[in-house]
Amino acid sequence: MERQNGKKGLGKTLKLLKPKIIDLYIIRKFLGTFLFSLALILTIAVVFDLSEKLDNFMEHEAPWQAVVFDYYFNFIPFFATLFAPLFVFISVIFFTSRMAVNTEIIAILNSGMSFHRMMWPYFLSSFVIAGVIFYLANFVIPHSNLVRLDFEDKYYRPRGRRINIENVHRQVQKNVYVYIESFSPIYLRGRNFTIEKFDEEGNLLSKISAPTVTWDSVSSKWSVMNYVQREIYGHEETVTKGPVLDTTLNIKPEDFSRDPGFVSTMTYRELDEYIDLLELQGSEEIKLFKIEKHRRFASPFAVFILTLIGVSLSSRKVRGGIGMNIGIGLALSFSYIFFQQFASQFSLKGNLSPFVAEWIPNFIYIAIGFVLYKIAPK
């Protein structure tokens, strides 16, 4: 009997969720408004970006084929996924307010459909958008960012042919630090190299110093030339000298000139593996990469939260018309961006967890959305 009742309950639920004409109408309105508004802002962004960078492109003789296919074809999806959750919010506010003004919401509710059931096509559309954002951000855009950033290095703001990279400081393992006074990326050779190891209390345990260090690309090892090695045991010290010492440091020559923006060029799996490496090294740079990792989950999830707020806020016909709802929507959008940026910087500069930093705007706005959702049917 219980099994039969369970089957009947499941069948009733599936019947309620079966797409209706009004569901398809809302989905078409949702996705159509979202794609139109996103295409509009992307067109404006491309025009402004081109007007700003046109002189640089011409100065560095960038081929127009590369400008279109290497830069803007990769710029557009990056920009689109970055701001898609906010444009979902603005789109929902806009077309739902229009439906409310035209009394379409009242007609839908008077037809027997509850407000909770009316949310189904909204969340179905949000699921599609969130899924696309997640897939692009983690598996497609990292590769396109490689092409875009390479184009910028060549034709927009070239780094120049600097022979040496000066004053390299890196933490390669926990309590192990490397310093190179200058490094030549052409000859893969560094000058005045030191590697120091400390205990948990900050006392020096060992130090290797050498006038020259070279990178062997075949064996992926560093060779320290004419080294001097000091081993410290309390108040005693032993000194060892030699012509060559091979080391297996968790660092490569390309890490010396790596821009912080390269985090956006890593797929989810690459990002996860690099975070594991930074944890092994005990590097302080790990916060930046953990923030990016959590952002790639928090941003798609924000689509559902902002959809909930948008529908709850704009489904009632108000005296101020759609202008009032759009104004409130823009205010909430800017406050969301503010919280997101503030929390990220607080994590980078302070002790706030990267997980909390990226999810705290969602925590705040899901509470706002829940309150508005409870009030909206009344």
KEKE-3310 file (N, C-alpha, C; in steps of 0.2 Angstrom, whole numbers, plus 5000, padded with zeros to 4 digits):
npx = (5004:5009:5020:5012:5006:5017:5021:5010:5011:5023:5020:5010:5018:5027:5018:5013:5025:5026:5030:5020:5010:5012:5023:5033:5031:5036:5049:5054:5053:5062:5075:5076:5076:5087:5098:5097:5099:5112:5119:5118:5125:5138:5141:5142:5153:5163:5164:5169:5180:5188:5189:5197:5209:5213:5224:5235:5235:5237:5249:5258:5256:5246:5239:5223:5215:5220:5216:5202:5199:5209:5208:5195:5186:5189:5188:5175:5167:5173:5170:5157:5153:5158:5150:5137:5128:5124:5117:5107:5099:5095:5088:5078:5071:5067:5059:5049:5044:5037:5028:5020:5015:5007:4997:4999:5004:4995:4984:4990:4991:4977:4973:4974:4987:5000:5010:5022:5023:5024:5037:5044:5048:5056:5067:5071:5076:5086:5094:5099:5107:5116:5123:5129:5137:5146:5152:5159:5167:5176:5181:5182:5184:5197:5207:5204:5207:5221:5225:5220:5227:5240:5239:5237:5250:5258:5253:5246:5251:5266:5278:5291:5308:5316:5331:5335:5328:5325:5329:5323:5311:5306:5295:5297:5295:5287:5293:5305:5315:5319:5331:5336:5347:5347:5340:5341:5330:5333:5345:5343:5349:5355:5360:5370:5364:5353:5347:5337:5333:5322:5317:5301:5301:5307:5321:5337:5341:5348:5359:5361:5372:5377:5387:5381:5367:5359:5346:5341:5333:5330:5331:5324:5329:5338:5354:5367:5381:5398:5395:5392:5388:5380:5377:5367:5368:5361:5372:5383:5391:5392:5402:5401:5408:5408:5409:5397:5379:5365:5348:5330:5319:5303:5299:5299:5307:5298:5289:5295:5292:5278:5262:5250:5237:5237:5230:5217:5219:5219:5212:5199:5204:5218:5219:5216:5226:5237:5234:5236:5250:5255:5251:5259:5271:5269:5266:5261:5254:5243:5230:5225:5222:5214:5203:5199:5195:5184:5176:5172:5162:5153:5149:5140:5130:5125:5116:5104:5100:5099:5090:5079:5077:5075:5062:5054:5054:5049:5037:5025:5013:5018:5016:5026:5029:5039:5051:5054:5056:5067:5076:5078:5083:5095:5102:5103:5111:5123:5127:5129:5140:5149:5150:5156:5168:5174:5174:5183:5195:5197:5200:5212:5221:5219:5213:5202:5193:5195:5184:5173:5174:5171:5158:5151:5143:5133:5127:5122:5113:5104:5097:5090:5083:5075:5067:5060:5054:5045:5036:5031:5020:5010)
npy = (4994:5006:5007:5009:5021:5029:5028:5034:5046:5051:5050:5060:5071:5071:5073:5086:5093:5091:5099:5113:5124:5137:5136:5134:5146:5155:5150:5153:5167:5170:5164:5171:5185:5185:5181:5191:5203:5200:5198:5211:5219:5213:5217:5231:5231:5225:5235:5246:5241:5238:5252:5257:5249:5250:5258:5252:5240:5243:5249:5239:5231:5221:5207:5208:5196:5189:5198:5197:5182:5177:5185:5192:5182:5174:5183:5186:5175:5173:5186:5185:5174:5178:5189:5183:5178:5190:5196:5187:5190:5203:5201:5193:5201:5211:5205:5198:5209:5216:5206:5206:5219:5219:5211:5197:5189:5188:5182:5170:5164:5165:5155:5143:5139:5138:5149:5143:5133:5140:5144:5134:5133:5144:5140:5129:5135:5142:5132:5127:5138:5139:5127:5128:5139:5133:5123:5130:5138:5130:5121:5125:5139:5141:5136:5145:5157:5156:5158:5171:5178:5176:5183:5196:5198:5199:5209:5219:5223:5221:5211:5213:5210:5206:5201:5196:5190:5197:5196:5184:5177:5163:5151:5135:5123:5118:5128:5130:5139:5148:5158:5168:5179:5184:5178:5170:5167:5163:5156:5148:5149:5154:5167:5169:5160:5153:5142:5139:5131:5130:5127:5124:5134:5144:5144:5142:5128:5122:5128:5131:5138:5146:5152:5150:5143:5130:5125:5109:5104:5092:5081:5088:5095:5105:5111:5114:5124:5124:5124:5128:5120:5121:5114:5114:5111:5114:5122:5118:5116:5111:5111:5109:5107:5107:5103:5101:5100:5091:5095:5092:5102:5109:5118:5127:5135:5143:5147:5158:5169:5170:5176:5182:5181:5170:5160:5159:5152:5139:5123:5114:5102:5104:5115:5110:5101:5110:5117:5107:5105:5118:5117:5107:5114:5124:5137:5154:5159:5151:5155:5163:5154:5145:5153:5155:5142:5140:5150:5146:5137:5144:5154:5149:5143:5155:5159:5153:5158:5172:5172:5167:5178:5188:5184:5184:5197:5205:5200:5205:5218:5234:5251:5260:5255:5245:5252:5255:5242:5238:5247:5243:5231:5233:5240:5229:5221:5228:5229:5215:5213:5221:5215:5203:5206:5213:5203:5194:5201:5202:5189:5187:5196:5195:5183:5177:5162:5155:5148:5153:5167:5167:5161:5169:5180:5173:5166:5177:5182:5172:5171:5183:5181:5170:5176:5185:5177:5170:5180:5185:5177:5182)
npz = (5000:5004:4995:4983:4986:4986:4973:4967:4972:4966:4953:4952:4955:4944:4934:4937:4935:4921:4906:4901:4890:4895:4902:4892:4886:4896:4897:4884:4884:4895:4891:4878:4881:4890:4881:4871:4879:4883:4871:4867:4877:4875:4862:4864:4873:4865:4855:4863:4868:4857:4852:4862:4861:4848:4843:4848:4842:4829:4830:4834:4823:4821:4814:4805:4805:4815:4826:4825:4826:4835:4846:4848:4846:4857:4867:4869:4874:4886:4893:4892:4901:4913:4917:4915:4926:4932:4921:4919:4930:4928:4916:4920:4930:4921:4910:4918:4925:4915:4911:4923:4923:4912:4917:4915:4924:4934:4927:4925:4938:4941:4933:4940:4942:4954:4963:4966:4957:4946:4946:4941:4926:4926:4934:4927:4915:4921:4925:4913:4909:4919:4918:4906:4908:4918:4912:4901:4908:4915:4906:4893:4891:4898:4888:4878:4883:4884:4871:4869:4879:4874:4862:4867:4873:4862:4854:4860:4873:4874:4882:4880:4875:4887:4894:4906:4921:4935:4953:4959:4970:4978:4986:4988:4994:5009:5021:5014:5004:4989:4981:4967:4959:4946:4931:4916:4903:4890:4890:4900:4913:4929:4941:4956:4966:4979:4991:5005:5020:5033:5050:5060:5069:5063:5062:5054:5045:5034:5021:5004:4993:4977:4963:4951:4942:4933:4921:4916:4903:4898:4908:4917:4929:4941:4940:4951:4951:4957:4971:4988:5003:5018:5033:5048:5064:5078:5088:5080:5064:5048:5033:5015:5000:4982:4964:4956:4959:4958:4959:4963:4962:4965:4955:4940:4925:4918:4928:4934:4927:4927:4925:4936:4930:4923:4930:4925:4914:4916:4916:4926:4931:4930:4938:4950:4952:4952:4964:4973:4972:4976:4989:4994:4992:5002:4998:4998:4988:4986:4989:4979:4969:4975:4977:4964:4960:4969:4964:4952:4954:4962:4955:4944:4952:4958:4948:4950:4962:4960:4950:4958:4967:4957:4951:4962:4966:4956:4951:4955:4952:4952:4958:4953:4941:4928:4929:4942:4947:4939:4943:4957:4954:4948:4958:4967:4960:4959:4972:4974:4966:4973:4986:4982:4977:4988:4997:4991:4991:5004:5008:5001:5006:5020:5033:5029:5024:5007:5002:5009:5006:4992:4992:5001:4996:4989:5000:5008:4998:4996:5007:5006:4995:4999:5009:5001:4992:5000:5003:4991:4985:4993)
capx = (5000:5014:5023:5007:5005:5023:5021:5005:5014:5028:5017:5007:5023:5029:5012:5013:5031:5026:5029:5014:5011:5014:5030:5037:5031:5041:5056:5056:5054:5068:5081:5076:5078:5094:5102:5097:5103:5119:5122:5118:5131:5144:5142:5145:5160:5168:5165:5173:5187:5192:5191:5203:5215:5215:5230:5240:5235:5240:5256:5261:5255:5242:5234:5216:5213:5222:5212:5195:5199:5213:5207:5188:5182:5190:5186:5167:5165:5176:5166:5150:5153:5160:5144:5131:5124:5120:5112:5101:5095:5092:5084:5072:5068:5064:5053:5044:5040:5033:5022:5016:5012:5002:4993:5000:5006:4988:4981:4993:4989:4970:4971:4975:4994:5002:5016:5028:5023:5026:5044:5048:5051:5062:5073:5073:5080:5092:5099:5103:5112:5121:5126:5133:5143:5150:5156:5163:5172:5180:5184:5183:5187:5204:5210:5203:5211:5228:5226:5219:5232:5246:5238:5239:5257:5261:5251:5243:5256:5271:5282:5298:5313:5320:5335:5336:5322:5329:5327:5317:5310:5300:5294:5297:5292:5286:5299:5311:5315:5324:5333:5341:5348:5345:5339:5341:5325:5335:5350:5341:5355:5354:5366:5369:5358:5353:5341:5337:5328:5321:5312:5295:5302:5311:5328:5340:5344:5353:5359:5366:5373:5382:5387:5378:5363:5356:5340:5342:5326:5330:5330:5319:5332:5342:5361:5370:5388:5402:5391:5394:5382:5380:5372:5368:5365:5361:5378:5388:5390:5397:5402:5403:5409:5408:5408:5390:5374:5358:5342:5324:5315:5296:5299:5302:5309:5292:5286:5298:5289:5271:5258:5244:5232:5237:5225:5211:5220:5219:5205:5197:5208:5224:5219:5216:5233:5242:5233:5240:5257:5256:5250:5266:5276:5267:5266:5256:5250:5238:5224:5222:5220:5208:5197:5197:5192:5177:5172:5169:5156:5149:5146:5134:5125:5122:5111:5098:5099:5097:5083:5074:5076:5072:5055:5050:5054:5046:5031:5019:5012:5019:5014:5031:5030:5045:5056:5055:5059:5073:5081:5080:5087:5102:5105:5105:5117:5129:5128:5132:5147:5153:5151:5160:5175:5176:5176:5189:5201:5198:5203:5219:5225:5217:5213:5196:5194:5193:5177:5168:5175:5167:5151:5147:5138:5127:5124:5118:5107:5099:5093:5086:5079:5070:5062:5056:5050:5039:5032:5029:5013:5005)
capy = (5000:5012:5008:5011:5028:5032:5028:5038:5053:5052:5051:5066:5076:5071:5076:5093:5096:5091:5106:5116:5129:5143:5134:5135:5153:5158:5148:5157:5174:5170:5163:5176:5191:5184:5181:5197:5208:5198:5200:5219:5221:5211:5221:5237:5229:5224:5242:5250:5238:5240:5259:5258:5246:5250:5261:5247:5234:5246:5251:5233:5228:5215:5205:5208:5190:5187:5202:5194:5175:5175:5189:5194:5176:5172:5188:5186:5170:5175:5191:5182:5169:5183:5193:5180:5178:5197:5197:5183:5193:5209:5199:5191:5207:5215:5202:5197:5215:5217:5201:5209:5226:5217:5207:5190:5185:5187:5177:5163:5162:5163:5149:5137:5137:5141:5153:5139:5129:5145:5145:5128:5135:5149:5136:5125:5139:5144:5126:5127:5143:5138:5121:5131:5143:5129:5119:5134:5141:5125:5116:5128:5146:5141:5136:5151:5162:5155:5161:5178:5182:5176:5188:5202:5199:5200:5215:5224:5226:5216:5211:5215:5205:5206:5195:5193:5191:5199:5195:5179:5174:5158:5146:5129:5118:5121:5131:5129:5145:5149:5165:5169:5186:5185:5172:5171:5162:5161:5152:5144:5150:5159:5169:5170:5155:5151:5138:5139:5127:5132:5123:5127:5140:5149:5143:5140:5121:5121:5133:5129:5144:5144:5158:5148:5137:5129:5121:5104:5103:5084:5078:5092:5096:5110:5109:5120:5124:5126:5125:5128:5118:5122:5110:5117:5106:5118:5127:5116:5118:5107:5114:5104:5110:5103:5106:5100:5096:5091:5096:5091:5107:5109:5124:5127:5142:5147:5149:5164:5175:5168:5181:5180:5180:5163:5155:5159:5148:5132:5119:5113:5097:5107:5120:5106:5098:5115:5118:5101:5107:5124:5115:5104:5119:5129:5143:5159:5160:5146:5158:5165:5148:5142:5158:5154:5136:5141:5155:5142:5134:5149:5159:5146:5143:5161:5160:5150:5163:5178:5170:5167:5185:5192:5183:5186:5204:5208:5196:5209:5224:5240:5258:5263:5251:5241:5256:5254:5235:5238:5251:5239:5225:5236:5241:5223:5219:5232:5227:5208:5214:5224:5210:5198:5209:5214:5196:5191:5204:5201:5183:5187:5200:5193:5176:5174:5156:5156:5146:5158:5173:5166:5159:5173:5184:5168:5165:5183:5183:5166:5173:5188:5177:5166:5180:5188:5171:5169:5186:5186:5174:5186)
capz = (5000:5005:4989:4978:4987:4984:4965:4965:4973:4961:4946:4953:4955:4937:4930:4938:4932:4914:4903:4898:4885:4898:4904:4886:4885:4900:4895:4878:4886:4899:4887:4873:4884:4892:4875:4868:4883:4883:4865:4867:4881:4872:4856:4867:4876:4859:4852:4867:4869:4850:4851:4866:4859:4841:4842:4850:4837:4823:4832:4834:4816:4822:4808:4807:4806:4822:4830:4825:4828:4841:4852:4850:4847:4864:4872:4869:4879:4893:4895:4893:4907:4918:4919:4914:4931:4933:4916:4921:4935:4925:4911:4924:4932:4915:4907:4923:4927:4909:4912:4928:4921:4907:4920:4913:4930:4937:4923:4926:4944:4941:4929:4944:4943:4960:4962:4967:4951:4941:4947:4938:4920:4928:4937:4921:4911:4925:4925:4907:4908:4924:4916:4900:4912:4922:4907:4898:4913:4917:4901:4886:4891:4899:4882:4874:4887:4882:4864:4870:4882:4870:4857:4870:4874:4856:4850:4864:4878:4873:4888:4878:4875:4893:4894:4912:4926:4941:4960:4960:4977:4978:4991:4983:4998:5016:5025:5009:5000:4984:4978:4961:4958:4939:4927:4908:4900:4884:4891:4906:4918:4934:4944:4963:4968:4986:4994:5012:5023:5040:5054:5061:5073:5059:5063:5048:5046:5029:5015:4998:4989:4971:4959:4944:4942:4926:4921:4911:4901:4897:4915:4922:4935:4942:4942:4955:4950:4962:4977:4995:5007:5025:5037:5054:5070:5084:5088:5076:5057:5043:5026:5010:4993:4976:4957:4953:4963:4955:4964:4960:4965:4962:4951:4933:4923:4916:4934:4936:4923:4926:4927:4940:4926:4920:4933:4921:4908:4918:4917:4933:4933:4930:4943:4956:4952:4954:4971:4977:4971:4980:4996:4995:4993:5007:4995:5000:4982:4985:4990:4973:4965:4978:4976:4957:4960:4972:4960:4946:4957:4965:4949:4941:4957:4958:4943:4953:4968:4957:4947:4963:4969:4952:4950:4968:4967:4950:4949:4957:4948:4957:4955:4949:4934:4927:4930:4949:4948:4936:4948:4962:4952:4947:4965:4970:4956:4961:4979:4974:4964:4979:4991:4979:4976:4994:5001:4988:4993:5011:5008:4998:5011:5027:5035:5027:5019:5000:5001:5012:5002:4986:4993:5006:4992:4988:5007:5009:4993:4996:5013:5004:4990:5003:5012:4995:4989:5005:5003:4984:4984:4996)
cpx = (5004:5018:5019:5006:5011:5023:5016:5007:5019:5025:5013:5012:5026:5024:5012:5019:5031:5025:5023:5016:5014:5021:5035:5037:5036:5048:5058:5057:5061:5074:5081:5079:5085:5099:5102:5101:5110:5123:5123:5124:5138:5146:5145:5152:5165:5170:5170:5180:5191:5194:5197:5209:5217:5222:5236:5240:5238:5247:5260:5260:5251:5238:5227:5213:5214:5217:5205:5195:5203:5211:5199:5184:5183:5188:5179:5165:5167:5172:5159:5149:5154:5154:5137:5126:5120:5115:5106:5097:5092:5087:5077:5068:5064:5058:5048:5040:5035:5027:5018:5012:5006:4997:4993:5001:4999:4984:4983:4991:4981:4968:4972:4982:4996:5009:5022:5029:5026:5034:5048:5051:5057:5068:5076:5078:5087:5097:5102:5108:5118:5126:5131:5139:5148:5155:5161:5169:5177:5184:5185:5187:5195:5209:5210:5207:5219:5229:5225:5224:5239:5245:5240:5246:5261:5260:5248:5248:5262:5276:5290:5302:5318:5324:5335:5330:5326:5325:5321:5317:5305:5301:5293:5294:5290:5292:5306:5310:5321:5325:5338:5341:5346:5345:5338:5336:5328:5340:5349:5346:5353:5360:5365:5363:5359:5347:5342:5332:5328:5316:5306:5295:5306:5318:5331:5343:5349:5353:5364:5366:5378:5381:5383:5373:5360:5350:5341:5335:5325:5328:5326:5322:5336:5349:5364:5378:5392:5399:5395:5388:5384:5375:5373:5364:5366:5367:5384:5386:5395:5396:5405:5403:5410:5407:5401:5385:5368:5353:5335:5319:5308:5295:5302:5303:5303:5288:5289:5294:5281:5267:5252:5238:5231:5232:5219:5212:5220:5212:5204:5202:5215:5224:5219:5223:5238:5241:5237:5247:5259:5255:5257:5271:5275:5267:5260:5251:5244:5231:5221:5219:5214:5202:5195:5193:5185:5173:5169:5163:5151:5145:5140:5129:5122:5116:5104:5096:5096:5091:5077:5072:5072:5064:5051:5049:5049:5039:5025:5019:5013:5017:5019:5033:5037:5051:5059:5059:5066:5078:5083:5084:5094:5106:5107:5111:5123:5132:5131:5139:5152:5155:5156:5167:5178:5178:5182:5195:5202:5201:5210:5223:5224:5217:5206:5197:5191:5186:5172:5168:5171:5160:5147:5142:5132:5124:5119:5112:5102:5095:5088:5081:5073:5065:5057:5051:5044:5034:5028:5022:5008:5003)
cpy = (5006:5013:5011:5019:5032:5033:5033:5046:5055:5054:5058:5072:5077:5075:5084:5097:5095:5097:5107:5121:5135:5142:5136:5143:5157:5156:5152:5164:5175:5170:5169:5182:5191:5185:5187:5202:5206:5200:5208:5221:5219:5215:5228:5236:5229:5231:5246:5247:5239:5247:5260:5255:5246:5253:5256:5242:5237:5247:5244:5228:5221:5213:5205:5201:5187:5191:5199:5187:5174:5179:5190:5187:5173:5177:5188:5181:5171:5180:5189:5178:5173:5186:5190:5180:5185:5198:5193:5187:5199:5207:5197:5196:5211:5212:5200:5203:5217:5212:5204:5215:5224:5212:5199:5186:5183:5182:5170:5160:5161:5157:5142:5136:5141:5145:5149:5135:5134:5146:5139:5130:5140:5145:5131:5129:5141:5138:5125:5132:5142:5132:5124:5135:5139:5125:5124:5137:5136:5121:5119:5135:5146:5140:5142:5157:5162:5159:5169:5181:5182:5182:5195:5204:5201:5207:5220:5227:5221:5217:5213:5209:5206:5200:5192:5194:5192:5197:5190:5176:5169:5153:5139:5123:5121:5122:5130:5135:5146:5156:5165:5176:5188:5179:5174:5166:5160:5155:5147:5144:5155:5161:5170:5166:5153:5147:5137:5135:5129:5127:5127:5133:5145:5149:5140:5133:5120:5127:5131:5136:5142:5151:5156:5142:5136:5124:5116:5102:5095:5080:5082:5093:5102:5108:5115:5119:5127:5128:5125:5126:5118:5118:5112:5113:5110:5123:5124:5116:5114:5110:5109:5108:5105:5106:5106:5097:5097:5091:5094:5096:5107:5116:5124:5134:5146:5150:5156:5170:5174:5174:5178:5178:5173:5158:5154:5154:5140:5129:5117:5107:5100:5112:5116:5103:5103:5117:5113:5103:5113:5122:5111:5109:5124:5136:5148:5160:5156:5149:5160:5160:5145:5146:5156:5147:5137:5145:5151:5138:5139:5153:5155:5145:5149:5163:5158:5155:5169:5177:5170:5174:5189:5191:5185:5193:5207:5205:5200:5216:5230:5246:5261:5260:5247:5245:5255:5247:5235:5242:5247:5233:5227:5237:5235:5220:5222:5230:5220:5209:5216:5219:5205:5200:5210:5208:5193:5194:5203:5194:5183:5191:5198:5185:5173:5168:5158:5154:5151:5164:5172:5164:5164:5178:5179:5167:5171:5184:5178:5168:5178:5185:5173:5170:5183:5183:5169:5174:5187:5183:5178:5192)
cpz = (5000:4998:4983:4979:4985:4976:4963:4966:4968:4955:4946:4952:4947:4933:4931:4935:4924:4911:4900:4893:4889:4901:4898:4884:4889:4899:4889:4880:4890:4894:4881:4876:4887:4886:4872:4872:4883:4877:4864:4871:4878:4866:4859:4869:4870:4856:4856:4868:4862:4850:4856:4864:4852:4839:4843:4845:4831:4824:4831:4828:4817:4816:4810:4808:4813:4827:4831:4828:4834:4847:4853:4850:4853:4869:4874:4874:4886:4896:4897:4899:4913:4921:4917:4920:4933:4927:4916:4925:4932:4920:4915:4927:4926:4912:4912:4925:4921:4909:4917:4926:4916:4910:4918:4919:4934:4933:4924:4932:4945:4937:4933:4945:4949:4958:4962:4960:4945:4941:4942:4931:4921:4930:4931:4917:4915:4925:4919:4906:4913:4922:4910:4903:4915:4917:4903:4902:4915:4912:4894:4887:4893:4893:4878:4877:4885:4876:4865:4873:4878:4865:4861:4872:4868:4853:4854:4869:4879:4880:4886:4878:4881:4893:4900:4917:4932:4948:4960:4967:4976:4984:4987:4987:5005:5019:5020:5004:4995:4982:4972:4960:4951:4936:4920:4906:4894:4885:4897:4911:4922:4938:4951:4966:4975:4987:5001:5015:5031:5044:5056:5065:5069:5059:5056:5049:5041:5024:5010:4994:4983:4967:4952:4946:4935:4926:4915:4909:4899:4903:4919:4929:4935:4944:4945:4954:4955:4968:4983:4999:5014:5029:5044:5059:5076:5084:5083:5069:5053:5036:5021:5004:4988:4969:4955:4958:4960:4960:4960:4964:4962:4959:4944:4930:4921:4922:4936:4933:4923:4929:4931:4936:4923:4924:4929:4915:4910:4919:4924:4935:4934:4936:4950:4957:4955:4961:4975:4977:4976:4988:4998:4996:4999:5004:4997:4994:4981:4986:4984:4969:4968:4977:4969:4957:4963:4968:4954:4948:4959:4960:4946:4946:4958:4954:4946:4958:4965:4953:4952:4966:4964:4951:4956:4969:4961:4948:4951:4954:4953:4954:4951:4942:4934:4929:4937:4950:4945:4940:4954:4960:4951:4953:4968:4966:4958:4968:4979:4971:4969:4984:4988:4979:4983:4998:4998:4990:5000:5012:5006:5003:5018:5028:5033:5022:5012:4999:5004:5008:4995:4987:4998:5002:4991:4995:5009:5005:4993:5002:5010:4999:4994:5006:5006:4992:4994:5005:4996:4983:4987:4993)
residu = (MET:GLU:ARG:GLN:ASN:GLY:LYS:LYS:GLY:LEU:GLY:LYS:THR:LEU:LYS:LEU:LEU:LYS:PRO:LYS:ILE:ILE:ASP:LEU:TYR:ILE:ILE:ARG:LYS:PHE:LEU:GLY:THR:PHE:LEU:PHE:SER:LEU:ALA:LEU:ILE:LEU:THR:ILE:ALA:VAL:VAL:PHE:ASP:LEU:SER:GLU:LYS:LEU:ASP:ASN:PHE:MET:GLU:HIS:GLU:ALA:PRO:TRP:GLN:ALA:VAL:VAL:PHE:ASP:TYR:TYR:PHE:ASN:PHE:ILE:PRO:PHE:PHE:ALA:THR:LEU:PHE:ALA:PRO:LEU:PHE:VAL:PHE:ILE:SER:VAL:ILE:PHE:PHE:THR:SER:ARG:MET:ALA:VAL:ASN:THR:GLU:ILE:ILE:ALA:ILE:LEU:ASN:SER:GLY:MET:SER:PHE:HIS:ARG:MET:MET:TRP:PRO:TYR:PHE:LEU:SER:SER:PHE:VAL:ILE:ALA:GLY:VAL:ILE:PHE:TYR:LEU:ALA:ASN:PHE:VAL:ILE:PRO:HIS:SER:ASN:LEU:VAL:ARG:LEU:ASP:PHE:GLU:ASP:LYS:TYR:TYR:ARG:PRO:ARG:GLY:ARG:ARG:ILE:ASN:ILE:GLU:ASN:VAL:HIS:ARG:GLN:VAL:GLN:LYS:ASN:VAL:TYR:VAL:TYR:ILE:GLU:SER:PHE:SER:PRO:ILE:TYR:LEU:ARG:GLY:ARG:ASN:PHE:THR:ILE:GLU:LYS:PHE:ASP:GLU:GLU:GLY:ASN:LEU:LEU:SER:LYS:ILE:SER:ALA:PRO:THR:VAL:THR:TRP:ASP:SER:VAL:SER:SER:LYS:TRP:SER:VAL:MET:ASN:TYR:VAL:GLN:ARG:GLU:ILE:TYR:GLY:HIS:GLU:GLU:THR:VAL:THR:LYS:GLY:PRO:VAL:LEU:ASP:THR:THR:LEU:ASN:ILE:LYS:PRO:GLU:ASP:PHE:SER:ARG:ASP:PRO:GLY:PHE:VAL:SER:THR:MET:THR:TYR:ARG:GLU:LEU:ASP:GLU:TYR:ILE:ASP:LEU:LEU:GLU:LEU:GLN:GLY:SER:GLU:GLU:ILE:LYS:LEU:PHE:LYS:ILE:GLU:LYS:HIS:ARG:ARG:PHE:ALA:SER:PRO:PHE:ALA:VAL:PHE:ILE:LEU:THR:LEU:ILE:GLY:VAL:SER:LEU:SER:SER:ARG:LYS:VAL:ARG:GLY:GLY:ILE:GLY:MET:ASN:ILE:GLY:ILE:GLY:LEU:ALA:LEU:SER:PHE:SER:TYR:ILE:PHE:PHE:GLN:GLN:PHE:ALA:SER:GLN:PHE:SER:LEU:LYS:GLY:ASN:LEU:SER:PRO:PHE:VAL:ALA:GLU:TRP:ILE:PRO:ASN:PHE:ILE:TYR:ILE:ALA:ILE:GLY:PHE:VAL:LEU:TYR:LYS:ILE:ALA:PRO:LYS)
# end
